[in-house]
Amino acid sequence: MGQALTNADKLLTIPSGCGEQNMITLVPNIFVLKYTKDIGSAGAMLTQKAEKNIAIGYQRELTYQHTDKSFSAFGNSDKSGSTWLTAFVVRSFAQAHSVMPNLVDINVISGAVSWLLKQYRVETGMFVEPGRVLHRDMQGGVDSTGEKLTAFVLISFVEAHDKFGDSIPYSIKTKLEANIASVTRFLESQYRNERLNKSDAFSMAMLAYALGAVDSSVTSDVIIDLNKLAYTKTEDGIIKEKCWQCDKQNNSAPPVAAKRRMGFIPPPPKPAPKGIETTAYAMLAYLKKEDTSGARPIMRWLNDQRTELGGYRSTQDTVMALFAMSEFSQKESPTPLNLGVTVSYVMENGTEKTYSFPTVDSTQEKLINRQHVVSNRQHVVSNRQHVVSNRQNVVSNRQHVVSNRQHVVSNRQHVLPSNTESVRIGASGTGYAVVTVSYKYNVPQGDESPDVEVIVNTWSDDGGETTYTQACVRYNGQDDSGMGLVTFQPATGHAFMGQQNLKDNLDTVMRVDMSSEGELEVYMDKFTNTDQCLKVQQFPTITVADLQNVTVRATVYYEPDITKTVSYNLKMETGPPKCRGSTCGSSLPMIQLSVWIGTITLVLFCQYIH
């Protein structure tokens, strides 16, 4: 957890957005605060920031609660509460209760649990989804039911029972316990009788975690079948890394000699968020079985996928992976620490240098944060058509030491020259460490997904005082897109104005928000295969002599790789658009908002108990 703690200011964000996004930005605050409190290293500033964000997210989420106590992504704008989101809220609020015991109103939990119990169907043994399933991987079939959703609700029920059992009204608690038993028997039966798709790694990982949460005797068998779907990386017959729904190419890297012949080779592309989420559930299943040795290769793979800030590619995979990593960190048995780490690196001219981090041992009692800067300059990689600018390599090393149960976090960094060609890490002594290297470089922008198409037009009236920008979005993918997000970047010196007047004209628009950067964010139920056109009104707040290009971006929310960005410039008017479909013309919906917006680095992370 070293990277996550060092960059906690990037993970501890103020919750915002729709009911799902609010929860997804709320939860990392809970995990970081819980982890730092558990290891005894929660500083006053971090605690204050996390608790403030959790309180804001909690209150904000209550605005998405229906009168029947369920939750949905867009609150009363939705016809019904969502089983998935309500279960996610129950689960997350239960986790928040462990770090802020006086925050969550028990009536919120008991009401949500009571509503969820009503979504259970005895005849099928599963829960139904009467609302919107914006996180599509939670949907267990075309009728919004299935074992995945049922397992997800079971996990939430167990969490609620563990954290709030004594406070939940007796009548609801009795029904909750009976339902946990019934759902457990159903999932065990589905597995034993071969009614589950055992080739679906996501389903199997979630099932393993859910059954592990109730200490089912079937859990070990599910994990055995789950392992048949895993990709593994071995060294000398020992499994070093393990993952699910990840590309095989991510488990291997070109040899150093090949890199020197071909010039700099970027690392393989990161796996899709679903692969990270699946692997996180699998690791949590191992941890429920108290099998930290089995979880360790999974932890290594998850650690490899993190960004230099300690997060992951999107929102939900970050939530689940951070949860899994924090659980592993707390369950892993630390070893006595007396460890030295040495970094040897070869530069482009063949010069080899070595840097040794000071030895970390069990006698240290304070936070250490040292940085050693060698150089940080531009470097053009030979035989390649791009420039590596301010490339940074980060080696992070987290270690545990046991002695008197007091945790200390150590963060050490080393910045390498930007013309470094290879890095070799050596360690001596005793102790457990995780070392990661991260670097930044510039490459030509790749092609965006063809599944999303965006056409932008601009025009003005009132003598040029008021400017309109219209973006028409079309989805060309085969499957349902799920929730979409269209982001308008304002022109320099301009602001969005007016008030919302959209949903009556385009029913797929669910919410309009303004980001902290002044961007207009339009949340849509889904993108369709016909044009969905959005018209934004801007007006100048200051005079700008030379307007630069800004963008409109359309993204499939839970698949961030499916995105399309189009530039526009208010001074290059295209005129009112010619229609491609029935949504264009004088009845075009208007979005208005009543808001005025005028190197290479090695990092050594150590954590231990002494």
C-alpha positions as CSV (number, residue, x, y, z in Angstrom):
1,M,0.0,0.0,0.0
2,G,3.0,2.3,-0.1
3,Q,2.2,4.0,-3.4
4,A,-1.4,4.5,-2.3
5,L,-0.4,6.1,1.0
6,T,2.2,8.3,-0.5
7,N,-0.2,9.6,-3.1
8,A,-3.2,9.6,-0.8
9,D,-4.1,13.1,-1.8
10,K,-4.8,11.8,-5.3
11,L,-7.0,8.9,-4.0
12,L,-8.8,10.9,-1.3
13,T,-11.0,12.9,-3.6
14,I,-14.3,14.6,-2.7
15,P,-17.1,12.3,-3.8
16,S,-19.2,13.7,-6.7
17,G,-21.3,12.6,-9.7
18,C,-24.2,10.3,-9.9
19,G,-25.2,7.8,-7.3
20,E,-22.8,5.2,-8.6
21,Q,-19.9,7.6,-9.2
22,N,-20.4,9.2,-5.8
23,M,-20.0,5.8,-4.1
24,I,-17.0,4.8,-6.3
25,T,-15.1,8.0,-5.3
26,L,-16.2,7.7,-1.7
27,V,-14.9,4.1,-1.1
28,P,-11.2,4.7,-1.6
29,N,-11.4,7.2,1.3
30,I,-12.8,4.5,3.4
31,F,-10.1,1.9,2.5
32,V,-7.2,4.3,3.0
33,L,-8.5,5.5,6.3
34,K,-9.2,2.0,7.5
35,Y,-5.8,0.7,6.5
36,T,-3.9,3.6,8.1
37,K,-5.9,3.3,11.3
38,D,-5.4,-0.4,11.4
39,I,-1.6,-0.1,11.1
40,G,-1.5,2.9,13.5
41,S,0.0,5.4,11.0
42,A,-3.0,7.6,10.2
43,G,-1.8,11.2,10.5
44,A,-4.0,14.0,11.6
45,M,-4.2,15.7,8.1
46,L,-5.0,12.4,6.3
47,T,-7.6,11.4,8.9
48,Q,-9.3,14.8,8.7
49,K,-9.4,14.8,4.9
50,A,-10.6,11.3,4.6
51,E,-13.3,11.7,7.3
52,K,-14.5,14.9,5.7
53,N,-14.7,13.3,2.3
54,I,-16.6,10.3,3.7
55,A,-19.1,12.5,5.4
56,I,-19.6,14.5,2.2
57,G,-20.1,11.3,0.2
58,Y,-22.4,9.8,2.7
59,Q,-24.7,12.9,2.8
60,R,-24.6,13.2,-1.0
61,E,-25.6,9.6,-1.5
62,L,-28.7,10.1,0.7
63,T,-29.9,12.5,-2.0
64,Y,-30.1,9.4,-4.4
65,Q,-32.3,7.5,-1.9
66,H,-35.9,6.7,-2.9
67,T,-38.8,6.9,-0.5
68,D,-38.8,3.1,-0.3
69,K,-35.2,3.3,1.0
70,S,-33.6,2.0,-2.1
71,F,-30.8,3.8,-4.0
72,S,-30.4,4.5,-7.7
73,A,-27.8,6.2,-9.9
74,F,-30.0,9.3,-10.5
75,G,-32.3,9.2,-7.5
76,N,-35.9,10.2,-8.1
77,S,-35.1,10.6,-11.8
78,D,-35.1,6.9,-12.0
79,K,-38.3,4.9,-12.0
80,S,-37.0,2.4,-9.5
81,G,-34.2,1.8,-7.1
82,S,-31.3,-0.4,-8.2
83,T,-30.6,-3.7,-6.5
84,W,-26.9,-3.5,-7.4
85,L,-26.4,0.1,-6.2
86,T,-28.4,-0.4,-3.0
87,A,-26.3,-3.5,-2.2
88,F,-23.2,-1.5,-2.9
89,V,-24.3,1.3,-0.7
90,V,-25.1,-1.1,2.2
91,R,-21.7,-2.7,1.8
92,S,-19.8,0.5,1.6
93,F,-21.7,2.2,4.5
94,A,-20.9,-0.9,6.6
95,Q,-17.2,-0.5,5.9
96,A,-17.5,3.3,6.6
97,H,-19.0,2.4,10.0
98,S,-15.8,0.6,11.0
99,V,-13.8,3.9,10.7
100,M,-16.6,6.4,11.6
101,P,-19.0,4.6,14.0
102,N,-21.2,7.7,14.5
103,L,-21.7,8.5,10.8
104,V,-24.2,6.0,9.4
105,D,-27.8,6.1,10.5
106,I,-29.0,2.6,11.2
107,N,-32.4,3.4,9.7
108,V,-30.6,4.0,6.3
109,I,-29.1,0.5,6.5
110,S,-32.2,-1.3,7.8
111,G,-34.4,0.4,5.3
112,A,-32.0,-0.5,2.4
113,V,-31.7,-4.1,3.6
114,S,-35.5,-4.4,4.0
115,W,-35.9,-3.2,0.4
116,L,-33.3,-5.6,-0.9
117,L,-35.0,-8.5,0.8
118,K,-38.1,-7.7,-1.2
119,Q,-36.1,-8.2,-4.4
120,Y,-35.4,-11.8,-3.5
121,R,-37.5,-14.4,-5.4
122,V,-38.0,-17.7,-3.6
123,E,-39.0,-19.5,-6.7
124,T,-35.6,-18.8,-8.4
125,G,-33.4,-18.4,-5.4
126,M,-32.0,-15.1,-6.9
127,F,-32.5,-11.4,-6.6
128,V,-34.1,-9.3,-9.4
129,E,-33.0,-6.0,-10.6
130,P,-35.9,-3.6,-11.1
131,G,-33.7,-0.6,-11.7
132,R,-30.9,0.4,-14.0
133,V,-27.8,-1.8,-14.1
134,L,-25.2,0.7,-15.2
135,H,-22.3,-1.5,-14.2
136,R,-23.0,-4.1,-16.8
137,D,-20.8,-6.9,-15.5
138,M,-23.1,-7.1,-12.5
139,Q,-26.0,-8.1,-14.7
140,G,-26.4,-11.9,-14.6
141,G,-28.6,-12.3,-17.7
142,V,-30.9,-10.5,-20.0
143,D,-33.7,-10.2,-17.4
144,S,-31.3,-8.5,-14.9
145,T,-31.2,-11.5,-12.6
146,G,-28.5,-14.1,-12.1
147,E,-25.9,-15.6,-9.8
148,K,-23.5,-12.7,-10.1
149,L,-26.0,-10.2,-8.8
150,T,-27.2,-12.7,-6.1
151,A,-23.6,-13.3,-4.9
152,F,-23.0,-9.5,-4.8
153,V,-26.0,-8.9,-2.6
154,L,-24.9,-11.8,-0.4
155,I,-21.6,-10.1,0.2
156,S,-23.4,-6.9,1.2
157,F,-25.7,-8.8,3.5
158,V,-22.8,-10.5,5.3
159,E,-21.0,-7.1,5.7
160,A,-24.2,-5.4,7.1
161,H,-24.8,-8.3,9.5
162,D,-21.2,-8.2,10.7
163,K,-21.1,-4.4,11.2
164,F,-24.7,-3.6,12.2
165,G,-26.1,-6.9,13.5
166,D,-26.8,-5.7,17.0
167,S,-28.4,-2.5,15.8
168,I,-30.7,-3.7,13.1
169,P,-34.3,-4.2,14.2
170,Y,-34.9,-7.7,15.3
171,S,-37.6,-8.5,12.7
172,I,-35.3,-7.4,9.8
173,K,-32.2,-9.1,11.3
174,T,-34.1,-12.4,11.5
175,K,-35.1,-12.1,7.9
176,L,-31.6,-11.1,6.9
177,E,-30.0,-14.1,8.6
178,A,-32.6,-16.5,7.0
179,N,-31.9,-15.0,3.6
180,I,-28.1,-15.3,4.0
181,A,-28.7,-19.0,4.7
182,S,-31.1,-19.5,1.8
183,V,-28.9,-17.7,-0.7
184,T,-25.8,-19.6,0.5
185,R,-27.6,-22.9,-0.1
186,F,-28.8,-21.8,-3.5
187,L,-25.3,-20.8,-4.7
188,E,-23.8,-24.0,-3.4
189,S,-26.5,-26.0,-5.2
190,Q,-26.0,-24.1,-8.4
191,Y,-22.3,-24.9,-8.3
192,R,-22.6,-28.5,-7.3
193,N,-25.3,-29.2,-9.9
194,E,-23.3,-27.6,-12.8
195,R,-25.8,-24.8,-13.4
196,L,-23.2,-22.1,-13.4
197,N,-21.0,-21.1,-16.3
198,K,-17.7,-22.3,-14.9
199,S,-15.8,-20.7,-17.8
200,D,-16.9,-17.2,-16.7
201,A,-14.0,-16.1,-14.5
202,F,-15.8,-13.0,-13.2
203,S,-18.7,-15.1,-12.0
204,M,-16.5,-17.7,-10.4
205,A,-14.3,-15.2,-8.6
206,M,-17.3,-13.4,-7.2
207,L,-18.9,-16.7,-6.2
208,A,-15.7,-17.8,-4.4
209,Y,-15.5,-14.6,-2.5
210,A,-19.2,-14.6,-1.6
211,L,-19.1,-18.3,-0.4
212,G,-15.8,-17.5,1.5
213,A,-17.6,-14.7,3.3
214,V,-20.1,-17.2,4.8
215,D,-17.4,-19.8,5.4
216,S,-19.0,-22.3,3.0
217,S,-17.4,-25.7,2.6
218,V,-17.7,-25.4,-1.1
219,T,-15.3,-22.4,-1.3
220,S,-12.2,-24.5,-1.8
221,D,-13.7,-26.4,-4.7
222,V,-14.8,-23.1,-6.4
223,I,-11.3,-21.8,-6.0
224,I,-9.9,-25.0,-7.6
225,D,-12.2,-24.4,-10.7
226,L,-11.3,-20.7,-10.7
227,N,-7.6,-21.5,-10.9
228,K,-8.3,-23.5,-14.1
229,L,-9.1,-20.1,-15.7
230,A,-6.0,-18.3,-14.4
231,Y,-3.0,-17.1,-16.3
232,T,0.2,-17.7,-14.3
233,K,3.9,-16.6,-14.6
234,T,6.3,-19.1,-13.1
235,E,10.0,-19.1,-12.3
236,D,11.8,-22.3,-11.6
237,G,8.5,-24.1,-11.2
238,I,7.2,-21.5,-8.6
239,I,4.1,-19.4,-9.4
240,K,5.2,-15.8,-9.2
241,E,2.2,-14.0,-10.6
242,K,-1.4,-15.0,-11.2
243,C,-4.3,-13.2,-12.8
244,W,-7.7,-13.7,-14.5
245,Q,-9.1,-12.2,-17.7
246,C,-5.7,-10.6,-18.4
247,D,-3.7,-10.8,-21.6
248,K,-1.1,-13.5,-21.7
249,Q,1.4,-11.0,-23.2
250,N,1.3,-9.1,-19.9
251,N,3.0,-12.1,-18.2
252,S,6.2,-11.8,-20.3
253,A,8.6,-9.1,-21.3
254,P,11.2,-8.9,-24.1
255,P,14.7,-9.7,-23.0
256,V,17.1,-6.8,-22.4
257,A,19.2,-7.8,-25.4
258,A,16.1,-7.4,-27.6
259,K,15.4,-4.0,-26.1
260,R,18.9,-2.8,-26.9
261,R,18.6,-3.9,-30.5
262,M,15.2,-2.4,-31.1
263,G,15.5,0.7,-29.0
264,F,13.0,1.6,-26.2
265,I,10.1,-0.8,-26.1
266,P,7.0,0.4,-24.2
267,P,5.5,-2.1,-21.8
268,P,2.5,-4.2,-23.0
269,P,-0.9,-2.6,-22.7
270,K,-2.6,-2.8,-19.3
271,P,-5.5,-5.3,-19.0
272,A,-9.1,-4.1,-19.1
273,P,-10.6,-2.9,-15.8
274,K,-12.7,-6.1,-15.7
275,G,-9.6,-8.2,-15.5
276,I,-8.3,-6.2,-12.5
277,E,-11.7,-6.4,-10.8
278,T,-12.0,-10.2,-11.4
279,T,-8.5,-10.8,-10.1
280,A,-9.2,-8.6,-7.0
281,Y,-12.3,-10.8,-6.2
282,A,-10.2,-13.9,-6.6
283,M,-7.6,-12.6,-4.2
284,L,-10.3,-11.7,-1.6
285,A,-11.5,-15.3,-1.9
286,Y,-8.1,-16.6,-1.0
287,L,-7.9,-14.2,1.9
288,K,-11.3,-15.4,3.2
289,K,-9.7,-18.8,3.4
290,E,-6.7,-17.2,5.3
291,D,-4.5,-18.4,2.4
292,T,-2.0,-15.5,2.1
293,S,0.6,-17.7,0.4
294,G,-1.9,-18.4,-2.4
295,A,-2.9,-14.8,-2.5
296,R,0.7,-13.6,-2.8
297,P,1.2,-14.2,-6.6
298,I,-2.2,-12.5,-7.2
299,M,-1.0,-9.5,-5.1
300,R,2.2,-9.3,-7.2
301,W,0.2,-9.1,-10.4
302,L,-2.2,-6.5,-9.0
303,N,0.7,-4.5,-7.8
304,D,2.2,-4.6,-11.3
305,Q,-0.9,-3.1,-12.8
306,R,-1.0,0.0,-10.6
307,T,-0.3,3.5,-11.9
308,E,2.6,5.4,-10.3
309,L,-0.1,7.1,-8.0
310,G,-1.1,3.7,-6.6
311,G,-4.5,3.5,-8.4
312,Y,-5.7,1.7,-11.5
313,R,-7.2,2.4,-14.8
314,S,-10.8,3.3,-13.9
315,T,-13.1,3.6,-10.9
316,Q,-14.6,0.2,-10.0
317,D,-11.4,-1.7,-10.6
318,T,-9.6,0.8,-8.3
319,V,-12.2,0.3,-5.6
320,M,-12.0,-3.5,-5.7
321,A,-8.2,-3.7,-6.2
322,L,-7.4,-1.3,-3.3
323,F,-9.8,-3.2,-1.1
324,A,-8.1,-6.5,-1.9
325,M,-4.6,-5.0,-1.5
326,S,-5.5,-3.4,1.9
327,E,-7.0,-6.7,3.1
328,F,-3.8,-8.5,2.0
329,S,-1.6,-6.0,3.7
330,Q,-3.4,-6.5,7.0
331,K,-3.5,-10.3,6.8
332,E,0.1,-10.9,5.6
333,S,2.4,-12.1,8.3
334,P,5.3,-9.6,8.5
335,T,8.8,-10.8,9.0
336,P,11.7,-9.2,10.9
337,L,13.3,-6.6,8.7
338,N,17.0,-5.9,8.1
339,L,17.0,-5.2,4.4
340,G,19.2,-3.2,2.0
341,V,18.2,-2.4,-1.6
342,T,20.7,-1.6,-4.3
343,V,19.9,-0.1,-7.7
344,S,22.3,-0.6,-10.6
345,Y,21.5,1.1,-13.9
346,V,23.1,1.4,-17.3
347,M,22.9,4.6,-19.3
348,E,22.8,5.0,-23.1
349,N,26.6,5.5,-23.3
350,G,27.2,2.2,-21.6
351,T,28.1,3.8,-18.2
352,E,26.9,1.7,-15.3
353,K,26.2,3.3,-11.9
354,T,24.9,2.0,-8.6
355,Y,22.9,3.6,-5.8
356,S,22.2,1.9,-2.5
357,F,19.3,2.9,-0.3
358,P,20.2,3.0,3.4
359,T,19.5,-0.3,5.1
360,V,16.0,-0.4,6.8
361,D,15.9,-2.4,10.0
362,S,13.6,-3.0,12.9
363,T,15.0,-0.3,15.1
364,Q,13.7,2.6,12.9
365,E,10.9,4.5,14.6
366,K,9.9,7.3,12.4
367,L,8.7,8.1,8.9
368,I,11.6,8.4,6.5
369,N,11.3,10.2,3.2
370,R,14.4,10.7,1.2
371,Q,14.9,11.6,-2.4
372,H,18.1,11.4,-4.4
373,V,18.0,13.2,-7.7
374,V,20.6,12.3,-10.3
375,S,19.2,14.2,-13.3
376,N,16.0,14.8,-15.2
377,R,16.5,15.9,-18.8
378,Q,15.0,15.3,-22.2
379,H,16.2,12.2,-24.0
380,V,15.5,11.2,-27.6
381,V,15.4,7.4,-27.9
382,S,17.5,6.2,-30.8
383,N,15.7,4.4,-33.7
384,R,12.3,5.5,-32.4
385,Q,10.1,8.3,-33.6
386,H,9.1,9.8,-30.3
387,V,10.7,11.7,-27.5
388,V,11.0,10.5,-24.0
389,S,10.5,13.7,-22.0
390,N,11.2,13.8,-18.3
391,R,10.8,10.1,-18.1
392,Q,10.5,8.8,-14.5
393,N,11.1,5.4,-13.1
394,V,9.8,4.7,-9.7
395,V,10.9,1.8,-7.6
396,S,8.7,1.3,-4.6
397,N,9.5,-1.1,-1.9
398,R,7.1,-2.0,0.9
399,Q,8.4,-4.0,3.9
400,H,6.9,-5.2,7.1
401,V,8.6,-5.8,10.4
402,V,7.0,-7.2,13.5
403,S,7.9,-6.0,17.0
404,N,5.4,-4.7,19.6
405,R,2.6,-4.2,16.9
406,Q,3.5,-0.6,16.0
407,H,3.6,0.2,12.3
408,V,5.8,2.7,10.6
409,V,5.8,3.7,6.9
410,S,9.0,4.5,5.1
411,N,9.1,6.2,1.7
412,R,12.4,6.5,-0.2
413,Q,12.9,7.7,-3.8
414,H,15.7,7.7,-6.2
415,V,15.6,9.6,-9.5
416,L,17.6,8.1,-12.4
417,P,19.0,9.8,-15.5
418,S,16.5,10.1,-18.3
419,N,18.9,8.2,-20.7
420,T,18.9,5.1,-18.5
421,E,18.5,1.9,-20.7
422,S,18.2,-0.8,-18.0
423,V,17.7,-1.1,-14.3
424,R,18.7,-4.0,-12.0
425,I,17.5,-4.3,-8.5
426,G,19.4,-6.2,-5.8
427,A,18.5,-6.9,-2.2
428,S,20.4,-8.2,0.8
429,G,19.5,-9.2,4.3
430,T,16.1,-10.4,5.5
431,G,12.6,-9.1,5.1
432,Y,9.7,-8.9,2.7
433,A,9.6,-6.2,0.0
434,V,7.6,-5.2,-3.1
435,V,9.6,-3.2,-5.7
436,T,8.0,-1.4,-8.6
437,V,9.4,0.7,-11.3
438,S,7.4,3.4,-13.1
439,Y,8.4,5.8,-15.8
440,K,6.8,8.4,-18.1
441,Y,7.4,9.0,-21.8
442,N,5.7,10.6,-24.7
443,V,4.3,8.5,-27.6
444,P,2.1,9.4,-30.6
445,Q,-1.5,9.2,-29.7
446,G,-3.1,6.0,-30.8
447,D,-6.4,5.5,-32.6
448,E,-9.4,5.9,-30.3
449,S,-12.2,3.3,-30.3
450,P,-14.3,3.2,-33.5
451,D,-17.3,2.2,-31.3
452,V,-18.1,5.8,-30.4
453,E,-18.7,8.5,-33.0
454,V,-18.9,12.3,-32.2
455,I,-19.8,15.2,-34.5
456,V,-19.4,18.7,-33.2
457,N,-20.9,21.9,-34.6
458,T,-20.7,25.5,-33.4
459,W,-22.6,28.7,-34.2
460,S,-23.5,32.0,-32.5
461,D,-26.2,34.6,-32.3
462,D,-26.8,37.9,-30.5
463,G,-24.0,39.5,-32.5
464,G,-21.7,36.7,-31.4
465,E,-22.3,37.2,-27.7
466,T,-23.9,33.8,-27.2
467,T,-22.3,30.7,-28.7
468,Y,-23.8,27.3,-29.2
469,T,-21.9,24.0,-29.3
470,Q,-23.7,20.9,-30.4
471,A,-22.3,17.4,-30.0
472,C,-24.0,14.4,-31.6
473,V,-23.0,11.0,-30.2
474,R,-23.6,7.7,-31.8
475,Y,-22.6,4.2,-30.5
476,N,-21.5,1.6,-33.0
477,G,-20.7,-1.3,-30.7
478,Q,-22.5,-4.6,-30.7
479,D,-23.4,-4.8,-27.0
480,D,-25.3,-2.3,-24.9
481,S,-22.9,0.5,-24.0
482,G,-24.1,0.9,-20.5
483,M,-23.8,4.4,-18.9
484,G,-22.2,7.0,-21.1
485,L,-20.5,10.3,-20.1
486,V,-20.2,13.3,-22.5
487,T,-17.8,16.0,-21.3
488,F,-17.8,19.5,-22.8
489,Q,-14.6,21.6,-22.2
490,P,-15.4,25.3,-22.2
491,A,-13.6,27.7,-24.4
492,T,-11.1,30.0,-22.7
493,G,-12.8,33.0,-21.3
494,H,-16.3,31.4,-21.6
495,A,-18.8,30.0,-19.2
496,F,-21.9,27.8,-19.4
497,M,-25.0,29.6,-18.4
498,G,-28.7,29.2,-17.7
499,Q,-30.5,26.3,-16.1
500,Q,-31.0,22.6,-16.9
501,N,-33.7,22.1,-19.5
502,L,-32.9,18.8,-21.1
503,K,-34.4,15.5,-19.7
504,D,-37.8,16.2,-21.1
505,N,-36.4,16.3,-24.6
506,L,-33.9,13.5,-24.4
507,D,-34.8,10.8,-21.9
508,T,-31.4,9.1,-22.0
509,V,-29.9,12.1,-20.2
510,M,-30.0,11.4,-16.5
511,R,-27.8,14.1,-14.8
512,V,-25.8,17.2,-15.7
513,D,-22.9,18.3,-13.5
514,M,-20.0,20.8,-13.5
515,S,-16.6,19.4,-12.7
516,S,-14.1,21.3,-10.5
517,E,-12.2,22.2,-13.8
518,G,-15.3,23.8,-15.2
519,E,-16.1,21.0,-17.6
520,L,-19.8,20.2,-18.2
521,E,-20.5,16.5,-17.6
522,V,-23.6,14.9,-19.0
523,Y,-24.4,11.4,-17.7
524,M,-26.5,9.3,-20.1
525,D,-28.3,6.1,-19.4
526,K,-26.7,4.7,-22.5
527,F,-25.3,5.6,-25.9
528,T,-27.5,4.4,-28.8
529,N,-26.9,3.5,-32.5
530,T,-28.7,6.7,-33.5
531,D,-27.6,10.3,-33.0
532,Q,-28.1,11.7,-29.5
533,C,-27.5,15.4,-29.9
534,L,-26.7,17.8,-27.0
535,K,-26.6,21.6,-27.4
536,V,-24.6,23.7,-25.0
537,Q,-24.8,27.5,-24.6
538,Q,-21.7,29.5,-23.7
539,F,-21.1,33.2,-23.3
540,P,-17.8,35.2,-22.9
541,T,-16.8,36.3,-19.5
542,I,-13.5,37.9,-20.6
543,T,-12.1,38.9,-24.0
544,V,-9.7,36.4,-25.4
545,A,-7.7,37.4,-28.5
546,D,-6.8,34.0,-29.8
547,L,-9.1,31.2,-28.9
548,Q,-7.5,27.8,-28.8
549,N,-9.1,24.4,-29.5
550,V,-11.0,22.7,-26.7
551,T,-12.7,19.3,-26.7
552,V,-15.9,17.3,-26.4
553,R,-15.3,13.8,-25.1
554,A,-17.7,10.8,-25.2
555,T,-16.8,7.8,-23.0
556,V,-18.5,4.5,-22.1
557,Y,-18.3,5.0,-18.4
558,Y,-17.4,1.5,-17.3
559,E,-15.2,0.9,-20.3
560,P,-12.9,4.0,-20.4
561,D,-11.0,2.7,-23.4
562,I,-14.1,3.1,-25.5
563,T,-13.9,6.9,-25.9
564,K,-13.9,9.5,-28.6
565,T,-12.5,13.0,-28.3
566,V,-13.2,15.8,-30.9
567,S,-11.7,19.2,-30.9
568,Y,-13.7,22.4,-31.6
569,N,-13.0,26.1,-31.7
570,L,-15.6,28.8,-31.2
571,K,-14.0,31.1,-33.8
572,M,-14.4,28.4,-36.5
573,E,-18.2,28.4,-36.8
574,T,-19.7,25.5,-38.8
575,G,-23.2,27.0,-38.6
576,P,-26.3,25.2,-37.3
577,P,-26.0,21.5,-38.0
578,K,-27.7,19.6,-40.8
579,C,-29.7,16.8,-39.4
580,R,-28.6,13.2,-39.6
581,G,-31.6,12.0,-37.6
582,S,-34.9,13.0,-36.0
583,T,-33.2,14.4,-32.9
584,C,-31.8,17.5,-34.8
585,G,-33.6,20.8,-35.4
586,S,-35.5,23.4,-33.5
587,S,-36.6,20.9,-30.8
588,L,-33.0,20.0,-30.0
589,P,-32.6,19.7,-26.2
590,M,-30.5,22.4,-24.6
591,I,-28.1,21.8,-21.8
592,Q,-27.8,24.8,-19.5
593,L,-26.3,25.1,-16.1
594,S,-26.8,27.8,-13.6
595,V,-23.1,28.0,-12.7
596,W,-20.6,30.8,-13.5
597,I,-17.0,29.7,-14.1
598,G,-15.1,32.7,-14.7
599,T,12.8,12.1,-15.0
600,I,13.2,8.6,-13.9
601,T,12.4,8.1,-10.3
602,L,13.0,5.2,-8.0
603,V,10.8,5.1,-4.9
604,L,11.4,2.8,-2.0
605,F,8.4,2.2,0.2
606,C,8.9,0.3,3.5
607,Q,6.3,-0.5,6.1
608,Y,6.9,-2.5,9.2
609,I,5.9,-3.2,12.8
610,H,8.4,-2.9,15.6
